[in-house]
Amino acid sequence: MPELNCSERVINVADIDPQYRHAILLRLFEHLAPDDSLQIVVDHDPRRLRLQLEARHGSRCGWSYLEAGPDIWRVRLRLLGRGTEDHG
C-alpha cells in the first residue's frame, strides 16, 4: 500500500471531466504550499501532465510514482521548497 500523508489530498482523475483535467490538476498543484503534496490516481501513465508541470515549475515539481500500471497509476506531486530536490 502506498504511503499516505494524513493531509495529502487524493484525486481520482476519472472523476474529472476530461476536457478540464489538466487545467484543474495544474491549478491544484499551483496552490500547494511548499513541500506539500497531492496524489493523483489515473488509468494511464500521466506523462503529458508531468511535462506540463515541469515546463511551468522546473525543478520545483516533485513527481514520484507510487504505483505504475498496468491498470492504475498513482503519482505523488510535490511543490518542492527552494533548495529541495526530489528523485522520484
Summary of the structure (lengths in Angstrom):
residues: 88
radius of gyration: 12.2
end to end distance: 16.8
largest distance: 35.3
contacts: 223
relative contact order: 0.23
helix: 31%
strand: 28%
